[in-house]
Amino acid sequence: MDKRVASVSIIVEDPERAAEINRILHTAADYIVGRMGIPYREKNISIISVVMDAPQDIINNVSGKLGRLQGVTAKTAYAKK
């Protein structure tokens, strides 16, 4: 199965979802190249950027599960190569 490089951007408006977010990301830990989280205290949100090198269905699965969490938004951008 072909792998793709993607960046999943996650905006967390409900900090109570942190455990669920981490659980979902843990299921794809073997495919995660790096992760950076930025708390934006002034706006009471957090932004997480996750870089993955994985089959597209794995990336879609992770992004979809994250995006279905209430108080969480997830969008994915794929490298062209």
Protein Blocks (a to p, Z undefined) as FASTA:
>chain_A
ZZdddddddddfblklmmmmmmmmmmmmmmpmbdcddddfknopacddddddddfklmmm
mmmmmmmpghiacdddddfZZ
